Amino acid sequence: MSVAFTREEDLEATAADLADRPISPHPNLVTEQGLALIEQELAAARAAYTAAQVQGSIESDRTAMARATRDLRYWSARRASAQLVAPGADDGVVRFGGTVTIEREDGRVQTWRIVGEDQADPAQGCVSYVSPLAQALLGKRVDDEATVAGGVVAIVAVST
């Protein structure tokens, strides 16, 4: 059936039936900054929900309400399951929350901070602790090698 023969309310109802955001099966480990990020997102979701409720009383915008409700459920669940991990000892071992600098076989040097899933942002140098990169590096020390993306990398610096 053509969209021309559907009611606007039907299209809106379809958009309102948003699936929940998937929640990772991994423990929700967070740094202090990661916890602050979750709390910021939760506050924004609460504000969006309140705004959608107010707007909903003025006009029927089920899509905004559904989106706000979905985000509120997600960030509430992430906050409830967050496990704050204190910074580890500065003993030269790659750990959650720490920073590691690697040198690739082609000479590129990269620095990564290993963080929780919600805080991960590779463009900012933060990778999730469940990523293959982090999994290959966790527990290593300076001068150790690891296999990353089919290549060997050398750990050149570690800090907390």
Residue, then its C-alpha position, 0 to 999 in steps of 0.5 A: m500500500s502506498v504511503a499516500f493512503t495511510r493516515e498521519e497517525d499511523l505513521e506516527a504510531t510506527a515511529a513511536d514503537l521504538a525498540d529499546r537500546p541494546i544493553s551490553p551483556h558485559p559488566n558496566l565498568v566505569t571510570e569517574q569520568g564515565l560515571a559522570l557521563i552516564e549521569q549527564e546523559l541520564a539528566a538529559a534523558r529526564a529533561a527530554y522526557t519531561a519536555a515530551q510530557v509537556q509537549g504531549s499535553i499540547e499536541s500528540d507527539r508520540t514519537a518524541m515521548a517514545r524516544a525520551t522514554r526509551d533513552l530514560r530506560y537505557w540510561s537508568a539501567r546503565r546508571a543502576s548497573a555502573q561499577l566504578v573502578a578506582p584507578g589502579a596502581d601506577d605499576g606499569v601494567v595496562r589496566f582499566g582506566g589507564t593509558v597505553t601507548i603502542e608502536r605499530e610495525d609501520g612505525r605509527v605511535q598511538t595512545w589509547r585510554i581503556v574505559g567503559e563502553d559508554q565512555a568509549d570514543p576512538a576519535q578521542g583516544c578512548v577504547s572500550y575494555v571489551s574491544p579487541l584492542a583493549q583485550a590484547l593490551l590488558g595486563k601487558r607492560v612496557d616492552d611487551e608485545a601484543t597482536v592487534a588486528g593481525g599485526v604486532v605492536a610494542i607497548v612503549a608507555v603505560s600510565t594510570 
